[in-house]
Amino acid sequence: MALKSDTIAAVATALNDSGIGIIRVSGDDAISIVDKFYRSKGKSKLSDYETHTIHYGFIYHGDELIDEVMVSIFKAPRSYTTEDTVEINCHGGVLVIRKILDLVVQAGARIAEPGEFTKRAFLNGRIDLSRAEAVMDMIHAKNDFALKSSVKQIKGSLYQLILDLRKEILYEIAFIESALDDPEHISLDGYNESLMEKNDALIEKVNRLYLSADNGKMLKEGITTVIIGKPNAGKSSLLNLLVGEEKAIVTNIAGTTRDVIEEQINLSGIGLNIVDTAGIRATEDIVEKIGVERAKNFAMDADLIIYVVDSSVELDESDQDILNLIRNKKVIVLLNKSDLTPVVTEKKLKYNLINVLNDFSDESDPSDREIRIIKVSAKEGIGLDILEETIKEMFFKGELQMNDEVMLTNLRQKDAVKEALDSLLMVRQSLEDEMPEDFLSIDLMGAYSSLGFVIGEEVGEDVVNEIFSKFCMGK
């Protein structure tokens, strides 16, 4: 890929009134460009200073003083982009920032494209593509887990895992090719059995990485949590309690909520995308019927369902419909209105759930499936602490900290790893069918190339441009 060698500049901080603003300049002429309008008390040039130093001075436009600044210098290759880089720390007024940026452009730089600083870091070999994407994930992190995951990727956790996998695959490719080129000295006798064992181990590792993508998506974007139940079960009250403000209208009239209400919350560092839905029941009301269908559709795509049951009234056909809907989902059942005299007990509800599982599950004993039922009162705020702990236990094994699992965090990475997994499965099939070694080498190379796509070793310029176009200016 062609790398532009010109000097670029952009505002690296938010363009609004603030205490400090930073203009970043990177490229071969970065230092000499800023030298044209920077003045220090000692009248020294920035080019005279050592790398990784910061200096106090002033920005002038001709004889006009623009601002009092601190200027940081990072000389190639010891900078974010591996190029000469200057960061001008000025006062954060919008007018001041724009004036200084205009001076930089007039002196010979051009305005950087979105993500171009990080793109140059990638093209210059300082970081791989997975770490470049982690930079953007860190900027947009919505919870502690997403932030910690991004930090791990920036430090190279995914990169190192991919390197190790590719190294194992490349060894087998090299051995096969060498044996085919020099059969007199390198024998393939018994090699298929050895490769089958190694390939199965690779399949297990790559499959585990592939399956991590769903957790990675939840870390990055938050857990899509859909609240469902019959009308007047207390769904909207629960939403308001979780969000901490009156987002949904709450009345004693059944069917008050007719459309979907979506809110984002941070539950002890876990991002939840909460969706409150219309009460599920048979109805002739056209508008309410649309709301019920939308509720069912949202439930189908949910990462987690919170099923709210009004414990003060008997279960009916609507509850049966809901139980059928949630049978294969991750579910927390809330026995709401625990402050009232209960009609539905935990035992009765669990019995109904197990019956549904027995009707639809392929498991030999569905009763072994853990059914999480919590007594709550959305009105009194009772039981919410148990709900919080249950969510943490379901998704993070009960510990409010990141485990050591390396995760995929976007669809591009997931698709590449899936292609690698498919190639390795084809290697297994070829071994079982006793196909010639050429077939093994071709499929191993396919897996090797697909994994390289994750870290940017096998991507084209159009893909790179698409990825970095989503970055913010100045990064």
VEXVOLUM-658557 format. One record per residue (C-alpha): residue number from 1; residue in three letters; x, z, y. Coordinates in pm, whole numbers, padded with zeros to 5 digits. Each point is the difference from the previous one (the first is absolute). Layout:
// residues N
[site NUM, 'ala', [X, Z, Y]];
...
This chain:
// residues 475
[site 1, 'met', [00000, 00000, 00000]];
[site 2, 'ala', [00127, -00092, 00345]];
[site 3, 'leu', [00081, 00298, 00220]];
[site 4, 'lys', [-00019, -00044, 00376]];
[site 5, 'ser', [00313, 00131, 00168]];
[site 6, 'asp', [-00141, 00027, 00352]];
[site 7, 'thr', [-00056, 00333, 00171]];
[site 8, 'ile', [-00347, 00153, -00011]];
[site 9, 'ala', [-00166, 00279, 00194]];
[site 10, 'ala', [-00323, 00196, -00010]];
[site 11, 'val', [-00157, 00329, 00103]];
[site 12, 'ala', [00045, 00236, -00295]];
[site 13, 'thr', [-00244, 00266, 00125]];
[site 14, 'ala', [-00368, -00013, 00089]];
[site 15, 'leu', [-00057, -00190, 00324]];
[site 16, 'asn', [-00180, 00271, 00196]];
[site 17, 'asp', [00089, 00273, 00246]];
[site 18, 'ser', [00217, 00255, -00180]];
[site 19, 'gly', [00312, 00210, 00040]];
[site 20, 'ile', [00239, -00255, -00152]];
[site 21, 'gly', [-00004, -00371, -00073]];
[site 22, 'ile', [00254, -00186, -00216]];
[site 23, 'ile', [00100, -00365, 00030]];
[site 24, 'arg', [00192, -00122, -00305]];
[site 25, 'val', [00242, -00293, 00027]];
[site 26, 'ser', [00172, -00151, -00306]];
[site 27, 'gly', [00232, -00297, -00055]];
[site 28, 'asp', [00349, -00129, 00069]];
[site 29, 'asp', [-00047, 00023, 00378]];
[site 30, 'ala', [-00196, 00327, 00013]];
[site 31, 'ile', [00276, 00206, 00162]];
[site 32, 'ser', [00112, -00266, 00249]];
[site 33, 'ile', [-00365, -00066, 00102]];
[site 34, 'val', [-00069, 00366, 00083]];
[site 35, 'asp', [00337, 00024, 00175]];
[site 36, 'lys', [-00130, -00247, 00260]];
[site 37, 'phe', [-00238, 00255, 00152]];
[site 38, 'tyr', [00119, 00339, -00127]];
[site 39, 'arg', [00225, 00213, 00221]];
[site 40, 'ser', [00162, 00334, -00074]];
[site 41, 'lys', [00158, 00249, 00238]];
[site 42, 'gly', [00339, -00078, -00148]];
[site 43, 'lys', [-00070, -00374, 00041]];
[site 44, 'ser', [00094, -00056, -00364]];
[site 45, 'lys', [-00142, -00289, -00201]];
[site 46, 'leu', [-00208, 00070, -00310]];
[site 47, 'ser', [00238, -00225, -00193]];
[site 48, 'asp', [00277, 00253, 00067]];
[site 49, 'tyr', [-00181, 00279, -00185]];
[site 50, 'glu', [00019, 00091, -00369]];
[site 51, 'thr', [-00288, -00069, -00236]];
[site 52, 'his', [-00269, 00265, -00057]];
[site 53, 'thr', [00038, 00150, 00346]];
[site 54, 'ile', [-00252, 00063, 00276]];
[site 55, 'his', [00071, -00031, 00371]];
[site 56, 'tyr', [-00162, 00106, 00325]];
[site 57, 'gly', [-00045, -00261, 00273]];
[site 58, 'phe', [-00232, -00212, 00209]];
[site 59, 'ile', [-00182, -00333, -00025]];
[site 60, 'tyr', [00030, -00226, 00304]];
[site 61, 'his', [-00167, -00326, 00094]];
[site 62, 'gly', [00254, -00130, 00244]];
[site 63, 'asp', [00041, 00286, 00245]];
[site 64, 'glu', [-00340, 00150, -00082]];
[site 65, 'leu', [00003, 00314, -00217]];
[site 66, 'ile', [-00262, -00034, -00274]];
[site 67, 'asp', [00049, 00315, -00209]];
[site 68, 'glu', [00226, 00277, -00119]];
[site 69, 'val', [00070, -00049, -00372]];
[site 70, 'met', [00186, 00099, -00315]];
[site 71, 'val', [00140, -00294, -00195]];
[site 72, 'ser', [00089, 00016, -00371]];
[site 73, 'ile', [00251, -00241, -00157]];
[site 74, 'phe', [00017, -00104, -00365]];
[site 75, 'lys', [00267, -00257, -00077]];
[site 76, 'ala', [-00019, -00238, -00298]];
[site 77, 'pro', [-00024, 00052, -00288]];
[site 78, 'arg', [-00095, 00367, 00046]];
[site 79, 'ser', [-00347, -00050, 00143]];
[site 80, 'tyr', [-00358, -00039, -00120]];
[site 81, 'thr', [00025, -00380, 00006]];
[site 82, 'thr', [00378, -00006, -00080]];
[site 83, 'glu', [00039, -00177, 00339]];
[site 84, 'asp', [00118, 00142, 00332]];
[site 85, 'thr', [-00293, 00206, 00124]];
[site 86, 'val', [-00073, 00175, 00328]];
[site 87, 'glu', [-00290, 00236, 00061]];
[site 88, 'ile', [-00090, 00072, 00362]];
[site 89, 'asn', [-00175, 00338, 00033]];
[site 90, 'cys', [-00187, -00012, 00330]];
[site 91, 'his', [-00292, 00183, 00158]];
[site 92, 'gly', [-00322, -00087, -00175]];
[site 93, 'gly', [-00202, -00157, 00280]];
[site 94, 'val', [-00147, -00338, -00094]];
[site 95, 'leu', [00129, -00166, 00319]];
[site 96, 'val', [00354, 00133, -00049]];
[site 97, 'ile', [00012, -00112, -00364]];
[site 98, 'arg', [-00122, -00349, 00086]];
[site 99, 'lys', [00250, -00038, 00286]];
[site 100, 'ile', [00292, 00092, -00227]];
[site 101, 'leu', [-00124, -00227, -00281]];
[site 102, 'asp', [-00027, -00286, 00252]];
[site 103, 'leu', [00363, 00061, 00102]];
[site 104, 'val', [00109, -00016, -00365]];
[site 105, 'val', [-00178, -00333, -00047]];
[site 106, 'gln', [00135, -00142, 00326]];
[site 107, 'ala', [00350, 00095, -00112]];
[site 108, 'gly', [-00025, -00212, -00316]];
[site 109, 'ala', [-00208, 00172, -00269]];
[site 110, 'arg', [-00337, -00112, -00131]];
[site 111, 'ile', [-00304, 00208, -00091]];
[site 112, 'ala', [00012, 00096, -00368]];
[site 113, 'glu', [-00271, -00105, -00242]];
[site 114, 'pro', [-00202, 00276, -00173]];
[site 115, 'gly', [00224, 00174, -00255]];
[site 116, 'glu', [00301, -00214, 00085]];
[site 117, 'phe', [00246, 00291, 00021]];
[site 118, 'thr', [-00091, 00109, -00353]];
[site 119, 'lys', [-00005, -00363, -00114]];
[site 120, 'arg', [00359, -00038, 00118]];
[site 121, 'ala', [00094, 00320, -00182]];
[site 122, 'phe', [-00141, -00158, -00317]];
[site 123, 'leu', [00156, -00345, 00048]];
[site 124, 'asn', [00336, 00156, 00085]];
[site 125, 'gly', [-00008, 00195, -00326]];
[site 126, 'arg', [-00031, 00351, 00141]];
[site 127, 'ile', [-00333, 00070, -00173]];
[site 128, 'asp', [-00202, -00168, -00274]];
[site 129, 'leu', [-00358, -00119, 00042]];
[site 130, 'ser', [-00158, 00309, -00160]];
[site 131, 'arg', [00181, 00225, 00249]];
[site 132, 'ala', [-00101, -00227, 00287]];
[site 133, 'glu', [-00365, 00033, -00104]];
[site 134, 'ala', [00045, 00377, -00029]];
[site 135, 'val', [00098, 00009, 00368]];
[site 136, 'met', [-00343, -00137, 00089]];
[site 137, 'asp', [-00168, 00233, -00248]];
[site 138, 'met', [00169, 00295, 00170]];
[site 139, 'ile', [-00125, -00109, 00342]];
[site 140, 'his', [-00357, -00023, -00132]];
[site 141, 'ala', [00012, 00305, -00231]];
[site 142, 'lys', [-00329, 00192, 00022]];
[site 143, 'asn', [00093, 00303, -00209]];
[site 144, 'asp', [00297, 00205, -00121]];
[site 145, 'phe', [00010, -00167, -00340]];
[site 146, 'ala', [00014, -00352, 00147]];
[site 147, 'leu', [00276, 00112, 00236]];
[site 148, 'lys', [00208, 00153, -00279]];
[site 149, 'ser', [-00050, -00309, -00216]];
[site 150, 'ser', [00120, -00223, 00285]];
[site 151, 'val', [00309, 00217, 00054]];
[site 152, 'lys', [00086, -00030, -00371]];
[site 153, 'gln', [-00031, -00378, 00014]];
[site 154, 'ile', [00209, -00024, 00316]];
[site 155, 'lys', [00270, 00197, -00184]];
[site 156, 'gly', [-00016, -00266, -00271]];
[site 157, 'ser', [-00194, 00156, -00291]];
[site 158, 'leu', [-00194, -00318, -00085]];
[site 159, 'tyr', [00301, -00220, 00075]];
[site 160, 'gln', [00220, 00193, -00243]];
[site 161, 'leu', [-00265, -00006, -00273]];
[site 162, 'ile', [-00038, -00378, 00034]];
[site 163, 'leu', [00378, -00046, -00004]];
[site 164, 'asp', [00028, 00202, -00321]];
[site 165, 'leu', [-00278, -00198, -00169]];
[site 166, 'arg', [00151, -00333, 00105]];
[site 167, 'lys', [00343, 00110, -00123]];
[site 168, 'glu', [-00142, 00072, -00347]];
[site 169, 'ile', [-00178, -00336, -00011]];
[site 170, 'leu', [00301, -00193, 00129]];
[site 171, 'tyr', [00220, 00145, -00273]];
[site 172, 'glu', [-00232, -00140, -00267]];
[site 173, 'ile', [-00021, -00339, 00173]];
[site 174, 'ala', [00380, -00019, 00022]];
[site 175, 'phe', [00040, 00096, -00364]];
[site 176, 'ile', [-00245, -00266, -00121]];
[site 177, 'glu', [00152, -00272, 00218]];
[site 178, 'ser', [00352, 00094, -00109]];
[site 179, 'ala', [-00099, -00008, -00367]];
[site 180, 'leu', [-00166, -00339, 00038]];
[site 181, 'asp', [00307, -00139, 00177]];
[site 182, 'asp', [00251, 00152, -00244]];
[site 183, 'pro', [-00171, 00058, -00339]];
[site 184, 'glu', [00334, 00011, -00183]];
[site 185, 'his', [00108, 00322, 00174]];
[site 186, 'ile', [-00332, 00163, 00098]];
[site 187, 'ser', [-00255, 00054, -00276]];
[site 188, 'leu', [-00373, 00043, 00048]];
[site 189, 'asp', [-00048, 00145, -00347]];
[site 190, 'gly', [-00228, 00303, 00023]];
[site 191, 'tyr', [-00030, -00046, 00376]];
[site 192, 'asn', [-00378, -00053, -00004]];
[site 193, 'glu', [-00059, 00350, -00138]];
[site 194, 'ser', [00227, 00149, 00264]];
[site 195, 'leu', [-00165, -00199, 00280]];
[site 196, 'met', [-00348, 00100, -00119]];
[site 197, 'glu', [00091, 00367, 00041]];
[site 198, 'lys', [00158, -00052, 00341]];
[site 199, 'asn', [-00282, -00225, 00118]];
[site 200, 'asp', [-00265, 00255, -00102]];
[site 201, 'ala', [00184, 00264, 00204]];
[site 202, 'leu', [00003, -00239, 00298]];
[site 203, 'ile', [-00372, -00069, -00043]];
[site 204, 'glu', [-00072, 00373, 00011]];
[site 205, 'lys', [00203, 00048, 00320]];
[site 206, 'val', [-00143, -00304, 00177]];
[site 207, 'asn', [-00356, 00084, -00106]];
[site 208, 'arg', [00038, 00354, 00134]];
[site 209, 'leu', [00119, -00147, 00330]];
[site 210, 'tyr', [-00293, -00243, 00005]];
[site 211, 'leu', [-00252, 00277, -00063]];
[site 212, 'ser', [00148, 00200, 00289]];
[site 213, 'ala', [-00141, -00255, 00246]];
[site 214, 'asp', [-00345, 00164, 00004]];
[site 215, 'asn', [00151, 00338, 00087]];
[site 216, 'gly', [00222, -00169, 00256]];
[site 217, 'lys', [-00303, -00163, 00160]];
[site 218, 'met', [-00178, 00336, 00018]];
[site 219, 'leu', [00307, 00164, 00156]];
[site 220, 'lys', [00031, -00275, 00257]];
[site 221, 'glu', [-00363, -00067, 00086]];
[site 222, 'gly', [-00168, 00323, -00106]];
[site 223, 'ile', [-00234, 00085, -00288]];
[site 224, 'thr', [-00330, -00188, 00029]];
[site 225, 'thr', [-00246, 00284, -00056]];
[site 226, 'val', [-00369, -00087, -00026]];
[site 227, 'ile', [-00267, 00269, 00032]];
[site 228, 'ile', [-00312, -00081, -00202]];
[site 229, 'gly', [-00314, 00183, -00105]];
[site 230, 'lys', [-00375, 00001, 00038]];
[site 231, 'pro', [-00160, 00015, 00346]];
[site 232, 'asn', [00018, 00344, 00161]];
[site 233, 'ala', [00264, 00128, -00244]];
[site 234, 'gly', [00230, 00095, 00287]];
[site 235, 'lys', [00236, -00300, 00012]];
[site 236, 'ser', [-00001, -00036, 00377]];
[site 237, 'ser', [00044, 00375, 00047]];
[site 238, 'leu', [00304, -00020, -00226]];
[site 239, 'leu', [00142, -00291, 00201]];
[site 240, 'asn', [-00044, 00190, 00326]];
[site 241, 'leu', [00167, 00305, -00152]];
[site 242, 'leu', [00299, -00201, -00128]];
[site 243, 'val', [00044, -00192, 00326]];
[site 244, 'gly', [-00050, 00307, 00216]];
[site 245, 'glu', [-00263, -00149, 00230]];
[site 246, 'glu', [-00354, -00138, -00006]];
[site 247, 'lys', [00061, -00357, -00113]];
[site 248, 'ala', [-00318, -00040, -00206]];
[site 249, 'ile', [-00357, 00087, 00095]];
[site 250, 'val', [-00133, 00286, -00213]];
[site 251, 'thr', [-00377, 00061, -00036]];
[site 252, 'asn', [-00238, 00131, -00265]];
[site 253, 'ile', [-00150, -00349, -00028]];
[site 254, 'ala', [00113, -00177, -00317]];
[site 255, 'gly', [00165, -00339, 00064]];
[site 256, 'thr', [00138, 00082, 00345]];
[site 257, 'thr', [00332, -00170, -00082]];
[site 258, 'arg', [-00069, -00369, -00058]];
[site 259, 'asp', [00339, -00155, 00058]];
[site 260, 'val', [00361, 00076, -00082]];
[site 261, 'ile', [00198, 00238, 00222]];
[site 262, 'glu', [00381, -00011, -00035]];
[site 263, 'glu', [00251, 00257, 00129]];
[site 264, 'gln', [00367, 00079, -00061]];
[site 265, 'ile', [00117, 00356, -00050]];
[site 266, 'asn', [00326, 00170, -00092]];
[site 267, 'leu', [-00056, 00260, -00269]];
[site 268, 'ser', [00316, 00213, -00013]];
[site 269, 'gly', [00217, -00309, 00026]];
[site 270, 'ile', [-00219, -00220, -00222]];
[site 271, 'gly', [-00168, -00295, 00174]];
[site 272, 'leu', [-00367, -00040, -00088]];
[site 273, 'asn', [-00214, -00295, 00109]];
[site 274, 'ile', [-00338, 00171, -00021]];
[site 275, 'val', [-00309, -00219, -00047]];
[site 276, 'asp', [-00346, 00157, 00034]];
[site 277, 'thr', [-00274, -00213, -00155]];
[site 278, 'ala', [-00377, -00025, -00009]];
[site 279, 'gly', [-00176, 00220, -00253]];
[site 280, 'ile', [-00048, -00177, -00334]];
[site 281, 'arg', [-00363, -00022, -00109]];
[site 282, 'ala', [-00268, -00257, -00077]];
[site 283, 'thr', [-00164, -00107, 00325]];
[site 284, 'glu', [-00227, -00272, 00138]];
[site 285, 'asp', [00148, 00032, 00350]];
[site 286, 'ile', [00198, -00323, 00053]];
[site 287, 'val', [00261, 00155, 00232]];
[site 288, 'glu', [00051, 00305, -00223]];
[site 289, 'lys', [00023, -00226, -00307]];
[site 290, 'ile', [00288, -00191, 00163]];
[site 291, 'gly', [00169, 00332, 00072]];
[site 292, 'val', [-00035, 00108, -00364]];
[site 293, 'glu', [00156, -00325, -00124]];
[site 294, 'arg', [00288, 00039, 00242]];
[site 295, 'ala', [00052, 00355, -00124]];
[site 296, 'lys', [00025, -00124, -00359]];
[site 297, 'asn', [00247, -00274, 00098]];
[site 298, 'phe', [00223, 00246, 00183]];
[site 299, 'ala', [-00009, 00233, -00299]];
[site 300, 'met', [00125, -00279, -00228]];
[site 301, 'asp', [00314, -00048, 00215]];
[site 302, 'ala', [00072, 00369, 00065]];
[site 303, 'asp', [00322, 00178, -00096]];
[site 304, 'leu', [-00196, 00325, -00011]];
[site 305, 'ile', [-00372, 00076, -00004]];
[site 306, 'ile', [-00146, 00325, 00127]];
[site 307, 'tyr', [-00342, 00031, -00161]];
[site 308, 'val', [-00215, 00247, 00194]];
[site 309, 'val', [-00281, 00161, -00200]];
[site 310, 'asp', [-00272, 00210, 00159]];
[site 311, 'ser', [00002, 00300, -00235]];
[site 312, 'ser', [-00335, 00121, 00136]];
[site 313, 'val', [-00201, -00290, -00150]];
[site 314, 'glu', [-00024, -00141, -00352]];
[site 315, 'leu', [00199, -00303, -00112]];
[site 316, 'asp', [-00205, -00322, -00022]];
[site 317, 'glu', [00033, -00373, -00066]];
[site 318, 'ser', [00203, -00051, 00318]];
[site 319, 'asp', [00258, 00248, -00128]];
[site 320, 'gln', [00008, -00189, -00331]];
[site 321, 'asp', [00071, -00324, 00189]];
[site 322, 'ile', [00283, 00170, 00185]];
[site 323, 'leu', [00147, 00145, -00320]];
[site 324, 'asn', [00003, -00348, -00155]];
[site 325, 'leu', [00167, -00136, 00313]];
[site 326, 'ile', [00286, 00252, 00001]];
[site 327, 'arg', [00072, 00026, -00372]];
[site 328, 'asn', [00335, -00184, 00015]];
[site 329, 'lys', [00115, 00129, 00339]];
[site 330, 'lys', [00205, 00292, 00121]];
[site 331, 'val', [-00273, 00242, 00103]];
[site 332, 'ile', [-00042, 00342, 00152]];
[site 333, 'val', [-00356, 00133, -00032]];
[site 334, 'leu', [-00113, 00242, 00270]];
[site 335, 'leu', [-00292, 00230, -00082]];
[site 336, 'asn', [-00114, 00033, 00360]];
[site 337, 'lys', [-00236, 00254, 00159]];
[site 338, 'ser', [00150, 00282, -00206]];
[site 339, 'asp', [-00141, 00236, 00263]];
[site 340, 'leu', [-00350, -00076, -00135]];
[site 341, 'thr', [-00155, 00095, -00334]];
[site 342, 'pro', [00150, -00245, -00252]];
[site 343, 'val', [-00217, -00225, -00216]];
[site 344, 'val', [00285, -00219, -00126]];
[site 345, 'thr', [00278, 00200, -00162]];
[site 346, 'glu', [00355, -00106, -00070]];
[site 347, 'lys', [-00074, 00010, -00373]];
[site 348, 'lys', [-00304, -00228, 00034]];
[site 349, 'leu', [00187, -00250, 00217]];
[site 350, 'lys', [00298, -00010, -00234]];
[site 351, 'tyr', [-00235, -00061, -00294]];
[site 352, 'asn', [-00151, -00302, 00178]];
[site 353, 'leu', [00344, -00137, 00087]];
[site 354, 'ile', [00124, 00029, -00359]];
[site 355, 'asn', [-00313, -00178, -00126]];
[site 356, 'val', [00069, -00290, 00237]];
[site 357, 'leu', [00360, -00016, -00118]];
[site 358, 'asn', [-00112, 00000, -00363]];
[site 359, 'asp', [-00232, -00294, 00071]];
[site 360, 'phe', [00262, -00215, 00172]];
[site 361, 'ser', [00348, 00118, -00093]];
[site 362, 'asp', [00226, -00145, -00270]];
[site 363, 'glu', [00176, 00335, -00029]];
[site 364, 'ser', [-00035, 00179, -00333]];
[site 365, 'asp', [-00099, 00324, 00171]];
[site 366, 'pro', [-00103, -00048, 00366]];
[site 367, 'ser', [-00070, 00373, 00030]];
[site 368, 'asp', [00377, 00046, 00023]];
[site 369, 'arg', [00001, -00175, 00337]];
[site 370, 'glu', [00049, 00246, 00282]];
[site 371, 'ile', [-00312, 00026, 00215]];
[site 372, 'arg', [00064, 00159, 00337]];
[site 373, 'ile', [-00306, 00183, 00132]];
[site 374, 'ile', [00026, 00220, 00310]];
[site 375, 'lys', [-00267, 00225, 00149]];
[site 376, 'val', [-00015, -00050, 00377]];
[site 377, 'ser', [-00219, 00053, 00301]];
[site 378, 'ala', [00058, -00265, 00265]];
[site 379, 'lys', [-00224, 00199, 00233]];
[site 380, 'glu', [00206, 00319, -00035]];
[site 381, 'gly', [00339, -00170, -00053]];
[site 382, 'ile', [00041, 00164, -00341]];
[site 383, 'gly', [00216, -00161, -00268]];
[site 384, 'leu', [00190, -00248, 00220]];
[site 385, 'asp', [00334, 00168, -00078]];
[site 386, 'ile', [-00062, -00055, -00372]];
[site 387, 'leu', [-00089, -00366, 00068]];
[site 388, 'glu', [00329, -00044, 00186]];
[site 389, 'glu', [00204, 00152, -00284]];
[site 390, 'thr', [-00185, -00212, -00254]];
[site 391, 'ile', [00083, -00323, 00185]];
[site 392, 'lys', [00365, 00099, 00018]];
[site 393, 'glu', [00002, 00083, -00371]];
[site 394, 'met', [-00162, -00331, -00095]];
[site 395, 'phe', [00235, -00224, 00194]];
[site 396, 'phe', [00320, 00198, 00028]];
[site 397, 'lys', [-00001, 00229, -00304]];
[site 398, 'gly', [-00090, 00301, 00210]];
[site 399, 'glu', [00318, 00004, 00209]];
[site 400, 'leu', [-00003, -00078, 00369]];
[site 401, 'gln', [00327, -00191, -00018]];
[site 402, 'met', [00123, -00341, -00105]];
[site 403, 'asn', [00121, -00043, -00355]];
[site 404, 'asp', [00303, -00214, -00083]];
[site 405, 'glu', [-00199, -00306, -00101]];
[site 406, 'val', [00099, -00325, 00170]];
[site 407, 'met', [-00312, -00182, 00118]];
[site 408, 'leu', [-00094, -00350, 00105]];
[site 409, 'thr', [-00176, 00006, 00334]];
[site 410, 'asn', [-00134, -00351, 00060]];
[site 411, 'leu', [-00160, -00294, -00176]];
[site 412, 'arg', [00308, -00223, 00034]];
[site 413, 'gln', [00210, 00247, -00197]];
[site 414, 'lys', [-00278, 00057, -00256]];
[site 415, 'asp', [-00044, -00373, -00066]];
[site 416, 'ala', [00375, -00050, -00045]];
[site 417, 'val', [00027, 00288, -00248]];
[site 418, 'lys', [-00306, -00131, -00189]];
[site 419, 'glu', [00172, -00338, -00037]];
[site 420, 'ala', [00312, 00174, -00130]];
[site 421, 'leu', [-00210, 00196, -00248]];
[site 422, 'asp', [-00171, -00319, -00121]];
[site 423, 'ser', [00340, -00164, -00054]];
[site 424, 'leu', [00123, 00295, -00207]];
[site 425, 'leu', [-00317, -00010, -00209]];
[site 426, 'met', [00070, -00368, -00063]];
[site 427, 'val', [00349, 00097, -00119]];
[site 428, 'arg', [-00161, 00238, -00250]];
[site 429, 'gln', [-00235, -00272, -00119]];
[site 430, 'ser', [00287, -00247, -00041]];
[site 431, 'leu', [00193, 00256, -00204]];
[site 432, 'glu', [-00300, 00059, -00224]];
[site 433, 'asp', [-00045, -00376, -00044]];
[site 434, 'glu', [00375, -00044, -00068]];
[site 435, 'met', [00032, -00256, 00277]];
[site 436, 'pro', [00343, -00148, 00091]];
[site 437, 'glu', [00224, 00208, 00227]];
[site 438, 'asp', [-00050, -00247, 00288]];
[site 439, 'phe', [-00358, 00124, 00036]];
[site 440, 'leu', [00122, 00359, 00019]];
[site 441, 'ser', [00248, -00085, 00272]];
[site 442, 'ile', [-00259, -00189, 00207]];
[site 443, 'asp', [-00251, 00287, -00006]];
[site 444, 'leu', [00267, 00262, 00068]];
[site 445, 'met', [00108, -00205, 00301]];
[site 446, 'gly', [-00363, -00008, 00113]];
[site 447, 'ala', [-00014, 00381, -00009]];
[site 448, 'tyr', [00334, 00022, 00179]];
[site 449, 'ser', [-00117, -00233, 00279]];
[site 450, 'ser', [-00338, 00171, 00042]];
[site 451, 'leu', [00164, 00341, 00043]];
[site 452, 'gly', [00236, -00156, 00253]];
[site 453, 'phe', [-00305, -00096, 00203]];
[site 454, 'val', [-00073, 00371, 00058]];
[site 455, 'ile', [00332, 00062, 00175]];
[site 456, 'gly', [00024, -00339, 00170]];
[site 457, 'glu', [00255, -00173, -00222]];
[site 458, 'glu', [-00237, -00277, -00106]];
[site 459, 'val', [-00221, -00057, 00305]];
[site 460, 'gly', [-00031, -00297, 00229]];
[site 461, 'glu', [00012, -00007, 00378]];
[site 462, 'asp', [-00377, -00035, 00030]];
[site 463, 'val', [-00057, 00325, -00191]];
[site 464, 'val', [00258, 00186, 00209]];
[site 465, 'asn', [-00156, -00128, 00323]];
[site 466, 'glu', [-00346, 00106, -00119]];
[site 467, 'ile', [00116, 00353, -00084]];
[site 468, 'phe', [00179, 00064, 00327]];
[site 469, 'ser', [-00271, -00157, 00214]];
[site 470, 'lys', [-00208, 00310, -00081]];
[site 471, 'phe', [00257, 00234, 00156]];
[site 472, 'cys', [-00036, 00140, 00347]];
[site 473, 'met', [00204, -00121, 00298]];
[site 474, 'gly', [00335, 00167, 00042]];
[site 475, 'lys', [00045, 00090, -00368]];
